[in-house]
Amino acid sequence: MTAGLPLTPEDVAEIVAILDRTPYERFEIGLSHYKLSVSRSGSGWVQSWEWPERTEDSTPAAASDRFTPAATLPPADGENLHVVLAPLPGTFYRAPQPGAPPFVEVGDRVGMETVIGIIETMKLMSPVHAGITGIVVAILVDNAGAVDAQAALIRIQPDGP
């Protein structure tokens, strides 16, 4: 399995291969510990994952709590920065398609659910969310750059103290 994913990229590719032979436009599987959605997008497929966290009373957490790809970096120059990590290995794209403007640039304000890029793994496109509210201060991976799971993608100066 890949860095916390309940299915391997090969498992998802097998699901897509099966779906390619059907007229279906979307496939979802939801279990108590994750949800996978696969949907047609042009000539390919897009996958998205959700991990509904549970609160003490066993109810799912709020939607904004599900996007948690950000991690705290050690303080640099007296500031706490956050880094958005690649949730899986693949090719990181800064824009939705060739020639389109990037999802984010240095200086842009982002929110929890802001898409900062997409990662292509085995011909599946997975959006990467900021997971925190703040200002983009650095983009660490070039467009179409290969990334490993948990690779640092961008740094964000969070709002607040």
TAUR-V773137 format. One record per backbone hydrogen bond with DSSP energy under -0.5 kcal/mol. CO is the residue of the C=O (numbers start at 1). NH is the residue of the N-H. Records with the same first field share a line. If there is no record, write none. Layout:
CO = NH  NH
This chain:
1 = 3
2 = 5
8 = 12
9 = 13
10 = 14
11 = 15
12 = 16
13 = 17
14 = 18
15 = 19
16 = 20
17 = 21
18 = 21
19 = 22
25 = 40
27 = 38
29 = 36
34 = 31
35 = 50
36 = 29
37 = 48
38 = 27
39 = 46
41 = 44
44 = 41
45 = 125
46 = 39
47 = 127
48 = 37
50 = 35
51 = 53
53 = 61
55 = 58
59 = 55
62 = 65
63 = 66
64 = 67
66 = 68
69 = 85
71 = 83
76 = 79
79 = 76  81
80 = 158
81 = 73
82 = 156
83 = 71  85
84 = 153  154
86 = 150
90 = 92  147
91 = 120
92 = 144  145
93 = 118
94 = 103
97 = 100
101 = 96
105 = 108
108 = 136
110 = 134
111 = 114
112 = 131
114 = 116  130
117 = 128
118 = 93  120
119 = 121  126
120 = 91
121 = 124
123 = 45
124 = 121  126
125 = 47
126 = 119
127 = 129
128 = 116  117
133 = 159
134 = 110
135 = 157
136 = 107
138 = 140  155
142 = 145
145 = 92
147 = 90
148 = 151
151 = 86
153 = 140  141
154 = 84
155 = 137  138
156 = 82  158
157 = 135
